[in-house]
Structure formats: C-alpha cells, structure tokens
Amino acid sequence: MNFGLLKTKIAITVLCLLAIGCTSKVVQKPNFLIILIDDLGSQDLGCYGQQYIETPNIDQLADEGMRWTNAYSAAPVCSPSRAALLTGKSTARVRFTGHITAIGKHRYPEHGRIIPPDDLMYLPHEEILIPEVLKPLGYKSISIGKWHVGHEGYFPTDQGFDINIGGWTHGSPPSHFYPYKSDKDWNPSIPTLSGGQDGEYLTDRLTDEAIHFMEDNKDRPFLIYLSHYAVHTPLEAPAPLIDKYKMILKDTKIDPVYAAMVESVDTNIGRLLAKIEELGLDKNTVVIFASDNGAVAGTSDNSPFRAGKGYLYEGGIRVPFIVRWPGHIKDGSISENPTISQDIFSTIVDISGSNVKIDDPIDGRSLVPDFSQEISSQDLFWYYPHYSPQAKIPGVAVRSGAYKLIKFYDPEKVELYNLDEDIGEENDLSEKMPKKVEELSNKIEIWLDDSKTIRHTLNPDYIKKED
C-alpha cells in the first residue's frame, strides 16, 4: 500500500471538510415565540369549529402545525395558570392557586364554608422560569404584555427576562386604547408601557414590540413571551370591527365587542407570522399558541362546554393549544392527548436541550413525542380552593382517562362525568359509580400530598345557607 498517497488523500479530505465547515452556516438553536391570549375559549376559533368570528391566521397556524383537542389551562383563572406555564409546576406545587387581586388578598365570603389558603401572590425568585432555562444557551428574552404573577420586585426582569414591556402586577389593562389610562385608583395606567400615539390599540402596540424585538435579534436565538391583555375586560375594540360583528352576531350569544377583539388578535398574529417569514426565521422558530383559561360565560358562547372562566367545569379550563415547528411537526396534525399549561415549560426544555439543574419536581411533560403522533395519557389535576369572581365555588378536580371528578368545597358536593360520552357535563354519575368516585378521590389526595401545597381550612364562622 502506498502510505504516502493515502496520507495525501486524508489531508485533502480533512482540508475539504474544514473548508465546508468554515463556509456553512452554523445551526442556531430554535427560537421560541409563546403567544398567550387572555380569556380566550377554544370554541372562539375557526380551527376549533367557530362559524362566526374570523380567525384565518390562527387557523393557518393550525394548518401548518399541530392542534390539541384535549388541551387545558392549569387553573380556571389567569395568575395561577401563568405561574404553571412559566415554571413547569402545577399551581399546587408552586403554591400559587388563586389570582392576584387588586386588594392584595384572595376574597372570600365572611361566612363561607372554607377559608382559601394564604398562598403566594408572586413567583419566588428561587423558581426557575423559562427564560432562566434558556439564558445559558445564549437566548435573548423579552416579556411583552400581561404579567400578573408578581408585584414590583417580581416583574419579568426580576425573573430572568432581559426586557419587560407592559408587564406588571395587574391583570386587566386600564384601557385597550392609548393612553392606556383609567380613573381607577388601583389601576390608573400601565407603568411599564411608555410612549404611544392617539388611536393606538393595545393589541397592535404589543405586536409591534414583538416585531421590533425579532428584527433586532434575528441573528441570535430568542424567546418572546407575548402575553396579550386581549381578550380580557374591559371589552374594547376598533369601532369598524364592532359594527361588523353587531350585524354578524345579532342572533347569537357572543358579544360583538368580544368577537372584534378576537379578530384583532388574529390579525396581529398574521402580522407576526408574516414577519417571521420575511426574516427567514420560520423554519427555525417554534410558535406556541394558547390561552390562560376558558372564555367568560355570557361574553362568548362556550357550548358544548359547561360554564366558563372561574369554574372547574370544562368551559373554565378547556383552551385552544397549537404548536408550529416546520420540519418537526406535520402540517395540519391533530393530537387527542391530554395536555396542560405546565407542559409548555417541559417541551421548551426538551427542544432546546437545556441542562439547567432544577431541584424540585417538574409536573409538566414534554410534548415532543406528541409531534410524531405518539399516543400518551396523563392524569390532570386542578386545585382551586378560591371563590372566583365568576363562580364563587371553590374545589378540586381530576381528569383520568374519560372520567372527571370535581369535589366542591362550598357547598360540599361531588360530581363525576364521563367526558367521552358527556362533554357538556350534564349527567352526574357519582351516585351510580361510587367506586370510581373513591378511586379518583384517592388520586386527588395523593396528588395534593405529593405537591406539598398550602391547603384551605374550614371557616369557624361558617353559616350554612338554607336550601
């Protein structure tokens, strides 16, 4: 064998490989764009069956990605579900089960049966949030819009985000129109949102901020947490859209202003998707679309689901959930696997390859196997021992397979439903299936113990209401 010739060939091969390596583009970590809408029900989108409200851009997102048909928020109200999304932990484990209120504590009736737990109204600095998972990998991060998981000192930039625009303590904006002010003492303005011009609409403005951030950071991996204040109250939208839906919805139960807000959100998502494509980032950007809880009953038509925001019935916790990641998720795919808010955290950790050490248990599961249509199941739990402004019925719930058990604390009662046969939760099976009630009740107690949550207590001043 001619070893001199062999060495020459090897040398040439190495040089060629080095040349290729020097001229090829370095593969960048995927970008993450989380779009979280406030109080949006899945039934409000065309891709989930909505016939009246126009949502072509969100529908396109579903056509180009995966849509989940059994997606849930971690709570029937905003703050705790957001805490779960950002930490990967259940609301019980993170000890953040009720929403932040304007008066600084969870409201409950003086003579109600229970006293809600004195749990957290902020995410402790010790918690590891999504931006802190990604930061060691070189990600630039921004939180845009609603925060509502902590007061000053616990804002986004105190929790790992590089930039915060529009996020602070309160969950509802003083107004959806510039100058974003109101006459309420507790919510006069958004202190972390400056500038603007007459006629500016908040959903447009927050989208502008996301677009500017993408333009500035297109050459590095980034995380955008775009948490729209829409479609939360106050219900306000551009007048032409309201007029449009007054005509379209006159024979429905949907508020035309609410519908106008939904379409405005959709239009702005179209702007985001167009900018991602224009910058050549579409193939390397994971777009995650979700809602923090179900729609408010009476504002939207939540049928076939029962009730709405604030309730542990399906209308309060069923949400739209879509993920687009070209090359990794087949266009127009659908998953029937159950999923919940905290799964977003675990999915981002999995995709990014982050190895940040987290000591506490993480409740979320990675959805990457779902992308390839693997079938999986998980029991989902909700601990909501609070008197929500909408329902005022504290309780705890579990979904295990087709069955869902709700244990209400005030008034004390148990309800059991087979969601495969009764999605509207109209046929209570608790008396017919006592063994199933016992099985699921035991699962709830084991989960609460494992979570080490702060529990509610019985009210010594309880006065039972007469039937």
C-alpha positions in Angstrom: 0.0 0.0 0.0 1.3 3.5 -0.9 1.1 5.2 2.6 2.3 8.5 1.1 -0.6 8.6 -1.3 -3.0 7.6 1.5 -1.8 10.4 3.7 -2.2 12.9 0.9 -5.8 11.8 0.3 -6.6 12.0 4.0 -5.0 15.5 4.2 -7.1 16.6 1.2 -10.3 15.2 2.8 -9.7 17.0 6.1 -9.0 20.3 4.3 -12.2 19.9 2.3 -14.2 19.2 5.5 -12.7 22.2 7.2 -13.5 24.4 4.2 -17.1 23.2 4.3 -17.3 23.8 8.0 -15.9 27.3 7.6 -18.3 28.3 4.8 -21.5 26.6 6.0 -23.9 28.4 8.3 -23.8 27.4 12.0 -27.1 25.8 13.0 -28.8 28.1 15.5 -30.9 27.0 18.4 -34.6 27.3 17.6 -36.4 30.5 18.6 -39.4 30.3 20.8 -42.5 32.5 20.3 -45.1 32.0 23.0 -48.4 33.7 22.2 -50.7 33.6 25.3 -54.2 35.1 24.9 -56.2 36.1 28.0 -59.7 34.5 28.5 -59.9 33.0 25.0 -62.0 29.9 24.6 -61.1 27.2 22.1 -64.6 27.4 20.6 -63.8 31.0 19.5 -61.5 29.9 16.7 -62.4 28.7 13.3 -60.0 25.7 13.6 -62.0 24.6 16.6 -65.4 25.0 14.9 -66.2 28.7 15.3 -68.6 29.8 12.5 -69.0 33.5 13.1 -65.7 35.0 14.3 -63.0 35.3 11.6 -59.6 33.8 12.6 -57.8 32.9 9.3 -54.3 33.4 10.7 -54.7 31.3 13.7 -56.4 28.7 11.5 -53.4 28.8 9.2 -51.1 28.3 12.2 -53.1 25.1 13.0 -52.9 24.1 9.3 -49.1 24.4 9.5 -48.7 22.7 12.9 -50.4 20.6 15.5 -53.7 21.3 17.3 -54.6 19.6 20.5 -58.3 18.7 21.2 -57.8 18.0 24.9 -55.8 21.0 26.0 -56.4 22.6 29.4 -55.2 25.5 31.5 -53.7 24.8 34.9 -56.4 26.8 36.6 -59.8 28.4 35.7 -58.3 31.9 36.2 -55.3 33.7 35.0 -52.5 34.2 37.5 -52.0 30.5 38.6 -52.2 29.1 35.1 -49.5 31.6 34.1 -47.4 30.6 37.1 -47.7 26.9 35.9 -46.8 27.7 32.3 -43.6 29.7 33.3 -42.3 27.2 35.9 -43.5 23.8 34.6 -45.1 23.1 38.0 -48.7 22.6 38.9 -50.3 25.5 40.7 -50.5 23.4 43.9 -46.7 22.7 43.8 -45.8 26.3 43.1 -48.3 27.3 45.9 -49.9 29.9 43.6 -53.5 28.7 43.3 -55.5 31.9 43.2 -55.3 35.0 41.1 -53.7 38.3 42.2 -56.5 40.7 43.2 -56.5 44.4 43.3 -56.9 44.5 47.1 -53.9 42.3 47.7 -55.6 39.2 49.0 -58.0 36.5 47.9 -61.6 37.4 48.5 -63.9 35.0 50.3 -67.3 35.4 51.9 -67.3 36.1 55.7 -69.5 33.1 56.4 -68.3 30.8 53.6 -67.6 27.2 54.4 -63.8 27.5 53.8 -61.0 30.0 54.1 -58.8 29.9 51.0 -55.1 29.1 51.6 -52.8 32.0 52.3 -50.7 31.1 49.3 -48.3 33.1 47.2 -49.3 36.0 45.1 -45.9 36.2 43.3 -43.4 33.7 41.9 -40.5 33.5 44.3 -37.1 34.3 42.9 -36.0 30.8 43.7 -38.3 29.4 41.0 -36.6 28.7 37.6 -38.6 30.2 34.8 -38.4 29.6 31.0 -36.0 32.5 30.3 -33.7 31.2 33.0 -33.6 27.8 31.4 -32.7 29.3 28.1 -30.3 32.0 29.2 -27.2 29.7 29.5 -27.8 28.7 25.9 -27.4 32.3 24.7 -31.0 33.2 24.3 -32.2 36.8 24.4 -35.6 37.1 26.0 -38.5 39.5 26.3 -41.8 39.5 28.1 -44.4 41.6 26.3 -47.8 42.4 27.8 -49.6 40.9 30.7 -47.5 39.5 33.6 -49.9 39.2 36.7 -47.6 36.7 38.6 -45.9 39.2 40.9 -45.7 42.8 42.2 -42.8 45.2 41.8 -39.6 43.3 42.6 -41.1 40.2 41.0 -41.6 41.6 37.5 -40.2 39.8 34.4 -36.8 41.4 34.5 -36.5 40.1 38.1 -37.3 36.6 36.9 -34.8 36.1 34.1 -36.3 38.1 31.2 -33.9 40.6 29.6 -36.7 43.0 28.7 -40.2 43.8 30.0 -42.7 45.8 28.1 -46.1 46.3 29.5 -46.0 43.6 32.3 -46.8 44.5 35.9 -49.0 43.5 38.9 -52.5 43.8 37.5 -54.2 41.5 35.0 -56.5 43.9 33.2 -55.4 46.9 31.3 -56.9 50.3 32.4 -57.9 50.6 28.7 -57.1 48.9 25.4 -56.6 52.3 23.8 -53.8 54.8 24.1 -53.0 56.5 26.5 -54.0 53.3 28.4 -55.3 55.1 31.5 -58.4 54.9 33.7 -59.9 56.7 36.6 -59.5 53.6 38.9 -57.2 54.3 41.8 -55.9 50.7 41.8 -55.3 50.6 38.0 -54.7 54.1 36.6 -52.1 53.2 34.0 -49.5 50.6 32.9 -46.2 51.9 34.4 -44.1 49.6 32.2 -45.5 50.8 28.9 -44.3 54.2 27.7 -45.0 56.1 24.5 -47.7 55.7 22.0 -50.0 57.8 19.9 -53.6 58.8 19.6 -55.8 56.0 18.3 -53.2 53.3 19.1 -54.8 49.9 20.1 -53.0 47.9 22.7 -53.0 44.6 20.8 -51.4 46.3 17.8 -48.9 48.0 20.0 -47.7 44.9 21.8 -47.4 43.1 18.4 -45.3 46.0 17.2 -42.9 45.5 20.1 -42.6 41.8 19.3 -41.8 42.5 15.7 -39.2 45.1 16.7 -37.6 42.6 19.0 -37.4 39.9 16.3 -35.8 42.4 13.9 -33.2 43.3 16.4 -32.4 39.7 17.4 -32.8 37.8 14.2 -29.2 36.6 14.2 -29.3 35.0 17.7 -31.7 32.6 19.4 -34.5 34.4 21.2 -37.6 33.8 23.4 -40.6 36.0 23.0 -43.3 35.7 25.7 -46.1 37.7 24.0 -48.9 37.7 26.6 -51.7 39.8 25.2 -54.1 41.6 27.5 -56.8 40.9 25.0 -59.4 39.5 25.1 -59.8 40.3 28.8 -62.1 43.1 30.0 -62.6 46.0 29.6 -64.2 44.9 26.3 -62.9 47.5 23.8 -62.1 47.2 20.2 -61.8 49.3 17.0 -65.3 50.7 16.1 -65.4 49.2 12.5 -64.9 45.7 13.8 -67.5 46.1 16.4 -70.0 47.3 13.8 -69.1 44.4 11.6 -69.9 41.8 14.4 -73.1 43.6 15.6 -74.5 42.5 12.2 -73.0 39.0 12.1 -73.8 38.1 15.7 -77.2 39.6 16.3 -78.8 36.1 16.7 -76.0 34.6 18.8 -74.8 34.6 22.4 -71.5 36.1 21.5 -70.7 39.7 22.5 -69.8 41.7 19.3 -67.1 43.6 21.1 -65.5 40.4 22.3 -65.6 39.0 18.8 -64.0 42.1 17.4 -61.2 41.7 20.0 -60.7 38.1 18.9 -60.4 39.1 15.2 -57.9 41.9 16.2 -55.8 39.3 17.9 -55.9 37.1 14.8 -54.9 39.9 12.5 -51.9 40.6 14.7 -50.9 37.0 14.8 -50.9 37.2 11.0 -48.5 40.2 11.2 -46.2 38.2 13.4 -46.2 35.1 11.1 -45.5 37.3 8.1 -42.6 39.0 9.8 -41.1 35.6 10.9 -41.2 34.5 7.3 -39.8 37.8 6.0 -36.8 37.5 8.3 -36.3 33.9 7.2 -36.9 32.6 10.7 -40.0 30.5 10.0 -38.2 27.2 9.7 -36.3 27.7 13.0 -39.0 29.2 15.2 -41.3 27.2 17.5 -44.6 29.1 17.7 -46.7 28.2 20.7 -50.3 29.5 20.9 -52.5 29.1 24.0 -55.0 30.7 26.3 -54.7 31.1 30.1 -58.2 29.8 30.8 -61.6 29.5 29.2 -63.8 32.3 28.0 -66.2 34.2 30.3 -69.6 32.7 30.0 -72.1 35.2 28.7 -69.3 37.1 26.8 -68.7 34.1 24.5 -70.7 31.0 23.7 -68.8 28.2 25.4 -71.1 25.4 24.2 -70.8 22.5 24.1 -68.7 23.0 27.3 -70.4 23.9 30.6 -69.9 27.3 32.3 -66.8 29.4 31.7 -63.9 31.2 33.3 -63.7 30.7 37.1 -65.4 27.3 37.0 -63.8 23.8 37.2 -66.3 22.7 34.5 -64.8 22.3 31.0 -65.8 25.8 29.9 -63.5 27.2 32.5 -60.4 25.1 31.8 -60.6 23.9 28.1 -58.3 26.1 26.0 -57.0 26.3 22.4 -53.5 25.0 22.0 -51.4 25.0 18.8 -47.7 24.4 18.1 -46.0 25.0 14.8 -42.4 23.8 14.2 -41.7 23.3 10.5 -39.8 20.1 9.7 -40.7 18.6 13.1 -44.5 18.7 13.2 -46.6 17.5 10.2 -48.9 20.2 8.7 -52.5 20.0 9.9 -51.8 17.3 12.5 -54.1 16.8 15.5 -53.4 15.3 18.9 -56.0 14.0 21.2 -53.5 13.5 24.1 -54.4 15.5 27.2 -52.1 18.4 27.9 -52.0 21.3 30.4 -50.2 24.6 30.8 -47.1 23.3 32.6 -46.3 21.1 29.6 -45.1 24.1 27.7 -42.2 24.6 30.0 -41.1 20.9 29.7 -41.5 21.0 26.0 -39.2 24.0 25.6 -36.6 22.4 27.9 -36.7 19.3 25.7 -36.5 21.1 22.4 -33.7 23.5 23.5 -31.6 20.8 25.1 -31.2 22.8 28.2 -29.4 21.1 31.1 -30.2 23.7 33.8 -30.5 21.8 37.1 -33.9 22.1 38.7 -34.1 20.5 42.2 -37.8 20.5 42.7 -40.1 18.1 40.7 -41.4 19.3 37.4 -45.0 18.4 36.7 -45.1 19.2 33.0 -44.4 16.6 30.4 -42.6 17.2 27.1 -44.9 17.2 24.1 -42.2 16.3 21.6 -43.5 12.7 21.4 -46.9 14.1 20.5 -45.3 15.8 17.5 -44.8 12.4 15.9 -48.4 11.2 16.9 -47.3 9.1 19.8 -50.3 8.3 22.0 -49.9 9.2 25.7 -52.1 9.8 28.7 -51.7 11.6 31.9 -54.0 12.4 34.9 -54.7 16.1 35.0 -55.4 17.9 38.4 -56.7 21.3 39.4 -56.7 22.7 42.9 -58.7 25.9 43.1 -59.8 26.5 46.7 -60.9 30.0 45.9 -64.2 31.9 45.4 -63.7 33.2 41.9 -65.5 36.4 40.9 -67.4 34.3 38.3 -68.3 31.0 40.0 -67.6 31.6 43.7 -67.4 27.8 44.1 -64.0 26.5 45.4 -63.0 23.0 44.7 -60.5 20.4 43.3 -60.8 18.2 40.2 -59.0 15.4 38.3 -59.4 14.1 34.8 -58.3 10.5 34.5 -58.9 9.0 31.1 -62.5 9.6 30.1 -63.6 10.4 33.7 -63.6 13.7 35.5 -64.3 14.1 39.2 -65.0 17.5 40.8 -65.1 17.9 44.6 -66.7 21.2 45.5 -65.9 22.7 48.9 -68.7 25.2 49.2 -71.4 23.8 49.0 -69.8 20.5 49.7 -70.6 18.0 47.0 -69.0 15.6 44.5 -69.7 15.3 40.7 -68.5 12.7 38.3 -68.6 12.8 34.5 -67.7 10.7 31.5 -66.3 13.3 29.1 -66.2 10.8 26.2 -70.0 10.5 26.4 -70.9 13.7 28.1 -68.7 16.7 27.1 -71.3 19.1 28.4 -71.1 17.6 32.0 -74.8 17.2 32.3 -75.1 13.6 33.6 -73.6 13.3 37.1 -72.5 9.7 37.6 -71.3 10.0 41.2 -74.2 8.1 42.8 -74.1 5.3 40.1 -70.3 4.8 40.3 -69.2 5.1 44.0 -66.0 3.0 43.3 -64.9 5.4 40.6 -65.5 8.3 42.9 -63.4 6.7 45.6 -60.6 5.9 43.1 -60.4 9.4 41.8 -60.8 10.9 45.3 -57.8 8.9 46.4 -55.8 10.2 43.4 -56.6 13.7 44.4 -55.4 13.3 47.9 -52.2 11.6 46.8 -51.5 14.4 44.4 -52.2 17.1 47.0 -49.9 15.4 49.4 -47.1 15.0 46.8 -47.4 18.6 45.8 -47.0 19.8 49.4 -49.4 22.6 48.6 -50.8 25.1 51.1 -54.3 23.9 51.8 -57.5 25.7 52.6 -59.1 25.5 56.1 -62.6 25.3 57.4 -64.1 28.6 58.4 -65.1 28.7 62.1 -67.6 31.4 61.3 -69.3 29.3 58.6 -73.1 29.7 58.4 -74.8 27.1 56.1 -77.2 28.6 53.6 -80.8 27.4 53.7 -81.8 25.4 50.6 
